[in-house]
Every structure is written in structure tokens, then in C-alpha cells.
Amino acid sequence: MDFSQVDFTPEQLALESEIREIIEANWTPNYAHIAVDHDRMPVKVRMEFAKRGLLHPDLPKDQGGAGLGELELEMIAGIADEYWMPTNVSNSMLIPTLEKHGSAWLKEHVLPGIRRGEITTCLGYSEPDNGSDIAAATTKAVQDGDTWVINGQKMWTTWGNESDYVFLLARTGAVEEKHRTLTMFLVPMDTPGVEATPVWILGGGRTNVTFYTDVTVSDQYRIGPVNEGWNVMSEPLATEHGAGVETQGVAPVNGTMGQTFSRVFEKFVDASIKWAASRKTADGKSRLEDPITRMAIAEAMLDLEMCWNAEGELGKPMSAEALSRNADRMADIAAPEGLLDFGVDGSIYAGNIASERQHAPGTSVYGGTTEIYRNNLARRLGLPRPY
Ligand SMILES: Cc1cc2nc3c(=O)[nH]c(=O)nc-3n(C[C@H](O)[C@H](O)[C@H](O)COP(=O)(O)OP(=O)(O)OC[C@H]3O[C@@H](n4cnc5c(N)ncnc54)[C@H](O)[C@@H]3O)c2cc1C
């Protein structure tokens, strides 16, 4: 992100120095953290940020935030990128959900810890047979007095192996009732019967299959009324999709997926330019002067500019598709060295081109597939259903 046109106030410049000091004191730039959207902020940085309200910097100060505006949020994200530092803390979109629907117990004992970054969460929506069609969930929660007994299996529970709680979608009535018999829970991951086993994804990241076997939790862990889970889940889901956030034009630290992917995309474009500038063609010219390479980089830059400006729900499918298209093309142009991974002799700029080629296809799946986003966008535009 180019801030050269912006005149920062003395307060903003002081914030910039503060952020840099915290990161430099607590984090060694790690080029393996290329897929910044799947790694969590290093714990030491998280604790320092938390003390200053910078974990959820847009929240008001009396809610544990720093009351900062969009420019400051973008500045924090930009500095983190410079240091190749992941910024994911947890699922910050759950904070308003817990404020609105959480039990008094959750609000007192769990919500403050989530705000401070001490308690982390993961999302338990998808199941082996129900990904896009989340409302077909079969993981069952059966009430037994003041407790619930949960049995089932969730698929792709990212961070399930390193979170304190899972925001779990469970069936509390007949499956045929679909949206009308779902209930949300915040289940502690250390409850007996919860198990997370790894699923390794292209590009090197980890997600999980999570199993729930006779998991017994108190009713205090229920979020919202019984059978109202679809309504409770809809808000954080919409926020994740970029439909419920008002500031998509500029990326907050824990912003929409489209903006997060644009940040990843920007690193990739940067790596491509650095590679081309450092290589020569057979006739001794810079690869930047080679028409095919030049055209590919120019198109990637144009795509990136469009992605930065794609608001709300449009951002995610656009940036996922643009990243995949450009990563494939650039890997071809930079082959064979463009296919070498991070750490391998001769790999380019921390293996960024190779790793993006592997990481990019997943961006059109997780958080909802591109087809589902297209369906949602079409519905919002008032287009007729295809079936
Ligand atoms: C790396 C990774 C991390 C993830 N992290 C999480 C997580 O933390 N928590 C979580 O709950 N889930 C997570 N997911 C799950 C993700 O949200 C689902 O994979 C996604 O919603 C698609 O579901 P599915 O894989 O079951 O595919 P399916 O729903 O079976 O879809 C298969 C294909 O059919 C298409 N399709 C399906 N329905 C329609 C339709 N109505 N119209 C048009 N096309 C359709 C899809 O677009 C896709 O191409 C993650 C997935 C991945 C890959």
C-alpha cells in the first residue's frame, strides 16, 4: 500500500513508530508466513497490542479497543505486511455476536478475554457432507436438564487445534426443518470428547477435522435462543463475507476476506516485479523489458488495483479469481525457478510465486466458494434463481 500521498498527523506518526517498535522487539520477519490469511499473530506481539487496545483497534476505548479510524487500521495492516507478520487474532466478528446474543455467563467470563486477545476461537460450521449448504448440518445437540450433549463431526475447522473455543453450529431438532432447528454454542475445545485432527492444505497450511463425541456442556455456552441459530450465525457470516461491514473500501486489520486476499495478492505482485527486475533474457535485457513478462505484470497490477477497490461481497470472489489466474500465469513465466518453494535453493523471493500458485486455489473455496458468492450477489441484484 502506497502511503506517500498521505500527510500523517503527529499522532499517526507516533502510532506508526509505536507499531514498528512493538513488531521489531517481538517478531523476526518470517518469509514462510506468506499465506498471511491462515496464520495467527505471534503471541508476544498480540499481548503488546492488547495492552494498547490495538488488537481490535476500531473498537471504542471503553470496549478494549483504541477507537482508531480506517487510515490507522490500514497503516497497521501495511506495517505488518512489511514485516511479513500475520495479523489474524481470532474471529473478531464474534465479538458483536456475543454482545448481542451471548449468555450473561459468556459475556462475563469469555467475551472480555476475546477482546483482549487472550481467548481464541474457531468456526465450526462446515461438515463432511454439508459445506456450502451449511443449514443441512447434522451435528446434534440434545438437551439433558441444564446441559447439552453434542455428537457429530465438523470439517475444515481452521485453528481448531489452537483455539480455546469453537463457535459451533448444531442441530437441535429434525434435520428436515433445516434453518428452523439450528442452535449456536461456544464450546470449550478442552471439553472431553472434542478432538481435532490435521488436514494439510496446498501451500503448507493446516486446517482440521473436529470430532464431537458425547461432548457435554452447560446451557451457559448456548448463544441465542434454541432453534434460532441461523439468525445468530447470519451476522458473523455476513461480516465474513464482507456484506455486513461498512468499511470495505479500506481494509481493517481483521477486515473482509477480499481485502485480506488483496494484501496477499500485493505481496505476490511485488515478488513478481522483484523477480523480473533481477533476471535477464537471453539477449541480456532485463526481464522487465520482455513483452510477455511485462504484460503479465501489468495485468496483475491492474487486477490488484480493481481488487483493492472491490467493495463488500464482491471483493472475495474477485481477488480469489485474480490471485489464482495471475499466480498460474506468473509461475509459468518464471518456471522452472518460479516453481521452487520457500527454503529450496534458487527459489524466488521466499518462494512467493510458487507458494501463491499452491495457496491461491483455496481462496476460492474457504469462507464460501466463488459460486456461492455469485449466487448471493445475484440475489442482492434481484436476479431470478437459476432453479
Ligand atoms: C482451507 C480451508 C479452510 C476452511 N476453514 C473453515 C473453517 O474454519 N470453518 C468452517 O466451518 N469451514 C471452513 N472451510 C470450509 C469451506 O467454507 C467449505 O469448504 C466451503 O463452504 C465449500 O463447501 P464444501 O467443501 O463442502 O463444497 P461443496 O459445498 O460440496 O461444493 C462443491 C462444489 O459445488 C459448488 N456448489 C455447491 N452448492 C452450490 C450452489 N448452490 N450453487 C452453485 N454451486 C454450488 C461449489 O461452489 C463447489 O464448487 C474451510 C475450507 C478450506 C478449503
The ligand as a Tripos MOL2 file, in Angstrom:
@<TRIPOS>MOLECULE
LIG
   53    58     1     0     0
SMALL
NO_CHARGES

@<TRIPOS>ATOM
      1 C1         -8.5170  -24.2460    3.7020 C.3       1 LIG1
      2 C2         -9.9350  -24.2520    4.1620 C.ar      1 LIG1
      3 C3        -10.2680  -23.6840    5.3770 C.ar      1 LIG1
      4 C4        -11.5990  -23.7040    5.8290 C.ar      1 LIG1
      5 N1        -11.8970  -23.2140    7.0760 N.ar      1 LIG1
      6 C5        -13.1420  -23.3900    7.5760 C.ar      1 LIG1
      7 C6        -13.4400  -23.0610    8.9460 C.ar      1 LIG1
      8 O1        -12.5970  -22.5810    9.6910 O.2       1 LIG1
      9 N2        -14.6910  -23.3310    9.4210 N.ar      1 LIG1
     10 C7        -15.6640  -23.8760    8.6190 C.ar      1 LIG1
     11 O2        -16.7630  -24.0890    9.1220 O.2       1 LIG1
     12 N3        -15.4190  -24.1660    7.3210 N.ar      1 LIG1
     13 C8        -14.1930  -23.9390    6.7860 C.ar      1 LIG1
     14 N4        -13.9200  -24.2780    5.4740 N.ar      1 LIG1
     15 C9        -14.9760  -24.8800    4.6760 C.3       1 LIG1
     16 C10       -15.4440  -24.0510    3.4930 C.3       1 LIG1
     17 O3        -16.2420  -22.9870    3.9330 O.3       1 LIG1
     18 C11       -16.1760  -25.0270    2.5760 C.3       1 LIG1
     19 O4        -15.2000  -25.8650    2.0140 O.3       1 LIG1
     20 C12       -16.9550  -24.3370    1.5080 C.3       1 LIG1
     21 O5        -18.0290  -23.6450    2.0710 O.3       1 LIG1
     22 C13       -17.4310  -25.3110    0.4230 C.3       1 LIG1
     23 O6        -18.0360  -26.4250    0.9940 O.3       1 LIG1
     24 P1        -17.6420  -27.9100    0.5100 P.3       1 LIG1
     25 O7        -16.1540  -28.0280    0.6060 O.co2     1 LIG1
     26 O8        -18.4730  -28.8810    1.2720 O.co2     1 LIG1
     27 O9        -18.0140  -27.9630   -1.0160 O.3       1 LIG1
     28 P2        -19.4630  -28.2040   -1.6300 P.3       1 LIG1
     29 O10       -20.4750  -27.3570   -0.9240 O.co2     1 LIG1
     30 O11       -19.7120  -29.6630   -1.7090 O.co2     1 LIG1
     31 O12       -19.2750  -27.6020   -3.0890 O.3       1 LIG1
     32 C14       -18.6520  -28.3520   -4.1520 C.3       1 LIG1
     33 C15       -18.7630  -27.5210   -5.4240 C.3       1 LIG1
     34 O13       -20.1550  -27.3000   -5.7530 O.3       1 LIG1
     35 C16       -20.4260  -25.8970   -5.8550 C.3       1 LIG1
     36 N5        -21.7490  -25.5970   -5.2810 N.ar      1 LIG1
     37 C17       -22.2740  -26.0840   -4.1120 C.ar      1 LIG1
     38 N6        -23.5010  -25.5690   -3.8990 N.ar      1 LIG1
     39 C18       -23.7400  -24.7210   -4.9320 C.ar      1 LIG1
     40 C19       -24.8420  -23.8820   -5.2910 C.ar      1 LIG1
     41 N7        -25.9230  -23.7860   -4.5140 N.pl3     1 LIG1
     42 N8        -24.7450  -23.1470   -6.4330 N.ar      1 LIG1
     43 C20       -23.6360  -23.2230   -7.2250 C.ar      1 LIG1
     44 N9        -22.5730  -24.0140   -6.9550 N.ar      1 LIG1
     45 C21       -22.6220  -24.7470   -5.8320 C.ar      1 LIG1
     46 C22       -19.3430  -25.2280   -5.0180 C.3       1 LIG1
     47 O14       -19.1300  -23.8870   -5.4330 O.3       1 LIG1
     48 C23       -18.1370  -26.1220   -5.2850 C.3       1 LIG1
     49 O15       -17.5170  -25.7710   -6.4950 O.3       1 LIG1
     50 C24       -12.6070  -24.2530    5.0060 C.ar      1 LIG1
     51 C25       -12.2690  -24.7910    3.7460 C.ar      1 LIG1
     52 C26       -10.9600  -24.8130    3.3330 C.ar      1 LIG1
     53 C27       -10.6230  -25.4310    1.9810 C.3       1 LIG1
@<TRIPOS>BOND
     1     1     2 1
     2     2     3 ar
     3     2    52 ar
     4     3     4 ar
     5     4     5 ar
     6     4    50 ar
     7     5     6 ar
     8     6     7 ar
     9     6    13 1
    10     7     8 2
    11     7     9 ar
    12     9    10 ar
    13    10    11 2
    14    10    12 ar
    15    12    13 ar
    16    13    14 ar
    17    14    15 1
    18    14    50 ar
    19    15    16 1
    20    16    17 1
    21    16    18 1
    22    18    19 1
    23    18    20 1
    24    20    21 1
    25    20    22 1
    26    22    23 1
    27    23    24 1
    28    24    25 2
    29    24    26 1
    30    24    27 1
    31    27    28 1
    32    28    29 2
    33    28    30 1
    34    28    31 1
    35    31    32 1
    36    32    33 1
    37    33    34 1
    38    33    48 1
    39    34    35 1
    40    35    36 1
    41    35    46 1
    42    36    37 ar
    43    36    45 ar
    44    37    38 ar
    45    38    39 ar
    46    39    40 ar
    47    39    45 ar
    48    40    41 1
    49    40    42 ar
    50    42    43 ar
    51    43    44 ar
    52    44    45 ar
    53    46    47 1
    54    46    48 1
    55    48    49 1
    56    50    51 ar
    57    51    52 ar
    58    52    53 1
@<TRIPOS>SUBSTRUCTURE
     1 LIG1         1 GROUP 0 **** ****
